[in-house]
């Protein structure tokens, strides 16, 4: 493997097409303002590097990034790449990752709108991620101990698992399919609309008008607090361990809970059973 250490690059396509590179303490920055520094490369390790120019890692096959800094100027940093490991790294450029496959991201600080679009086989752990429209249309995603902040995130995803996550968003998980969320906190308006086979297992939900127009919705021993107008027009099987403020026109299934402040039935199609203290409503 070729080792390049302590060098600075600012020209266009500085390392284009290189293979078997180990970059240590390198900087991609400078007056020439060149883009696509590591494009079409393979088997690359970038360690303690600074990426301050656009599009540094496109079409890279086999990429390890450790303890590096991708700045706001390093926009659209990783696109169309695969077999990627990123650890202990700041990713602060917009659209930082898109259409990548076989990705592991651990202990990273990510501030990036439109992060992770159309990604697949994607694992995240111990990260903080802030940005709008995160992970749109991605699949086979696993996230553990990740903090998500931003609007309209995690939409149109399928075959994903989230565990021990803290999620604050408006319109999270819209149109999600075959998604499971375990032992997590979910905050924000209009959670999970139009989802199919969304399972929330031992989660804490704080939302206005959550989980409406869902198919095959399942809640397992969840807390639903400070939440109103829940489950409208949804097919639902739920066990809830807290009192709920209000439920509106659940379509079908059964909702089990200890107490309910208000049940609103204004739609004759609403047939779901509400079961609490052994009684039906």
C-alpha positions in Angstrom: 0.0 0.0 0.0 1.3 3.4 -0.9 1.6 5.8 2.1 1.1 9.5 1.6 1.6 11.5 4.8 1.4 15.2 5.6 0.6 16.3 2.1 -1.8 19.0 1.0 -3.8 18.8 -2.3 -5.9 21.5 -3.9 -5.9 20.5 -7.6 -8.7 18.9 -9.6 -8.8 15.1 -9.2 -5.6 15.1 -7.3 -5.4 11.3 -6.8 -7.8 10.2 -9.5 -7.9 6.4 -10.1 -5.3 5.5 -7.5 -5.4 2.1 -5.8 -4.1 0.9 -2.4 -3.6 4.3 -0.8 -3.0 5.1 2.9 -3.5 8.8 3.5 -2.2 10.1 6.8 -2.5 13.7 8.1 -3.3 14.9 4.6 -5.4 18.0 3.7 -7.6 18.5 0.7 -7.8 22.3 0.7 -6.3 25.3 -1.0 -6.6 28.2 -3.5 -6.9 26.0 -6.6 -10.3 24.8 -5.2 -10.2 21.6 -7.1 -12.8 18.9 -6.6 -13.1 15.1 -6.8 -9.7 14.5 -5.1 -10.1 10.7 -4.6 -12.5 9.9 -7.4 -12.6 6.4 -9.0 -10.1 5.0 -6.5 -10.1 1.7 -4.6 -8.7 0.3 -1.3 -8.2 3.7 0.3 -7.5 4.5 4.0 -7.8 8.2 5.0 -6.6 8.8 8.6 -6.5 12.2 10.4 -7.3 13.9 7.1 -9.0 17.2 6.3 -11.5 17.4 3.5 -12.3 21.0 2.7 -13.1 20.7 -1.0 -16.1 19.3 -2.9 -16.9 15.7 -3.9 -13.7 14.0 -2.4 -14.8 10.4 -2.4 -17.0 9.5 -5.4 -17.0 6.0 -7.0 -14.6 4.7 -4.4 -14.5 0.9 -3.8 -13.2 0.0 -0.4 -12.8 3.1 1.8 -11.8 3.5 5.4 -12.0 7.0 7.0 -10.8 7.4 10.6 -10.6 10.5 12.8 -11.0 12.9 9.9 -12.9 16.2 9.3 -15.1 16.7 6.4 -16.1 20.4 6.6 -19.1 22.4 5.3 -17.1 23.0 2.2 -16.6 19.3 1.6 -20.2 19.0 0.2 -21.5 15.7 -1.3 -18.4 13.9 0.1 -19.3 10.2 -0.5 -21.5 9.3 -3.5 -21.8 6.1 -5.5 -19.2 4.2 -3.3 -19.2 0.9 -1.5 -17.5 -1.1 1.2 -17.1 1.9 3.5 -16.0 2.2 7.1 -16.2 5.6 8.8 -15.2 6.1 12.5 -14.7 9.0 14.8 -15.2 11.5 12.0 -17.0 14.8 11.5 -19.2 15.0 8.4 -20.5 18.5 8.2 -21.0 19.0 4.4 -24.5 19.0 2.9 -25.6 15.7 1.1 -22.6 14.0 2.7 -23.4 10.4 1.6 -25.7 9.2 -1.2 -26.3 5.9 -3.1 -23.6 4.0 -1.2 -23.6 0.3 -0.4 -22.2 -1.7 2.5 -21.5 1.2 4.9 -20.5 1.2 8.5 -20.5 4.6 10.4 -19.5 4.6 14.1 -19.0 7.4 16.6 -19.4 10.1 14.1 -20.7 13.7 14.3 -22.9 14.4 11.3 -24.4 17.7 10.4 -25.8 17.2 6.9 -29.1 17.8 5.1 -30.1 15.1 2.7 -27.7 12.6 4.3 -27.8 8.9 3.3 -30.2 9.0 0.4 -30.7 5.7 -1.4 -28.2 3.9 0.7 -28.3 0.1 1.3 -26.7 -2.3 3.8 -26.0 0.6 6.1 -25.0 0.3 9.8 -24.7 3.2 12.2 -23.8 3.1 15.9 -23.0 5.8 18.5 -23.5 8.7 16.2 -25.2 12.1 16.4 -26.9 13.1 13.1 -28.6 16.5 12.5 -30.1 17.3 9.1 -33.4 17.4 7.2 -34.5 14.6 4.9 -32.1 12.1 6.3 -31.9 8.6 4.8 -34.6 9.0 2.2 -35.4 5.8 0.3 -32.7 3.8 2.0 -33.0 0.1 2.9 -31.4 -2.6 5.0 -30.4 0.0 7.6 -29.5 -0.7 11.2 -29.0 2.1 13.7 -28.1 1.6 17.4 -27.6 4.4 19.9 -28.0 7.1 17.3 -29.4 10.6 18.0 -31.4 11.9 15.0 -32.5 15.6 14.7 -34.2 17.1 11.6 -37.4 17.5 9.7 -38.8 14.9 7.3 -36.3 12.2 8.2 -36.3 8.4 7.7 -39.0 8.5 5.0 -39.7 5.8 2.4 -37.2 3.4 4.1 -37.7 -0.4 4.2 -36.3 -3.4 6.0 -34.6 -1.4 8.8 -34.1 -1.7 12.5 -33.5 1.1 15.0 -32.5 0.4 18.5 -31.8 2.6 21.5 -32.2 5.7 19.3 -33.4 9.2 20.2 -35.4 10.6 17.3 -36.8 14.2 17.1 -38.4 15.1 13.8 -41.6 16.2 12.0 -43.0 13.6 9.7 -40.5 10.8 10.5 -41.0 7.3 9.1 -43.6 8.4 6.5 -44.2 5.5 4.0 -41.8 3.3 6.0 -42.1 -0.4 5.2 -41.0 -3.4 7.4 -39.3 -1.1 9.9 -38.8 -2.0 13.6 -37.9 0.6 16.3 -36.9 -0.8 19.7 -36.2 0.9 23.1 -36.2 4.3 21.5 -37.7 7.8 22.0 -39.7 9.3 19.2 -40.7 13.0 19.3 -42.4 15.2 16.8 -45.6 15.8 14.9 -47.2 13.3 12.4 -45.0 10.3 13.2 -45.1 7.4 10.8 -48.0 8.3 8.5 -48.7 5.9 5.6 -46.3 3.3 6.9 -46.8 -0.5 6.4 -45.5 -3.1 8.9 -44.0 -0.5 11.2 -43.3 -2.0 14.7 -42.6 0.1 17.7 -41.3 -2.1 20.6 -40.9 -0.6 24.1 -40.7 2.9 22.7 -41.6 6.3 24.2 -43.8 8.3 21.8 -44.4 12.1 22.1 -46.3 13.3 19.1 -49.3 15.2 17.8 -51.4 13.1 15.4 -49.0 10.2 15.4 -49.3 7.0 13.4 -52.2 7.7 11.1 -53.2 5.9 7.9 -50.9 3.0 8.8 -51.3 -0.6 7.7 -50.2 -3.5 9.9 -49.0 -1.1 12.7 -47.8 -2.8 15.9 -47.0 -1.2 19.3 -45.4 -3.5 21.9 -45.5 -2.1 25.5 -45.0 1.5 24.4 -45.5 4.7 26.3 -47.6 7.2 24.4 -47.5 10.5 26.3 -48.4 14.1 25.5 -49.8 12.8 22.2 -53.2 13.5 20.8 -55.4 12.4 17.9 -53.5 9.1 17.6 -54.0 6.3 15.1 -56.6 7.8 12.7 -57.5 5.4 9.9 -54.8 2.9 11.0 -54.9 -0.9 11.1 -53.3 -1.4 14.6 -52.4 -4.0 17.2 -51.1 -2.1 20.2 -50.3 -2.6 23.8 -49.7 0.8 25.5 -48.5 1.1 29.1 -49.5 4.8 29.7 -52.7 6.8 29.6 -53.3 8.4 26.2 -54.7 11.9 25.7 -56.9 11.1 22.7 -57.4 8.5 20.0 -59.3 9.3 16.8 -61.1 6.9 14.4 -58.7 3.9 14.5 -59.7 1.8 11.6 -59.3 -1.8 12.7 -57.5 -4.0 15.2 -57.1 -3.7 19.0 -55.6 -1.1 21.3 -54.9 -2.1 24.9 -54.1 0.6 27.4 -54.7 1.4 31.1 -56.6 4.7 30.5 -57.8 7.0 27.8 -58.9 10.7 28.2 -60.8 10.9 24.9 -62.0 8.5 22.2 -63.2 10.3 19.1 -65.4 8.2 16.7 -66.7 10.3 13.9 -66.1 7.9 11.0 -68.4 4.9 10.7 -65.5 2.9 9.3 -63.7 3.1 12.6 -64.1 -0.4 14.1 -60.9 -0.9 16.2 -61.4 -2.2 19.7 -60.2 -0.2 22.7 -59.5 -2.4 25.6 -58.6 -1.2 29.1 -59.1 -2.7 32.5 -60.9 -5.6 30.9 -63.6 -3.5 29.2 -64.2 -2.7 25.6 -65.0 0.8 24.1 
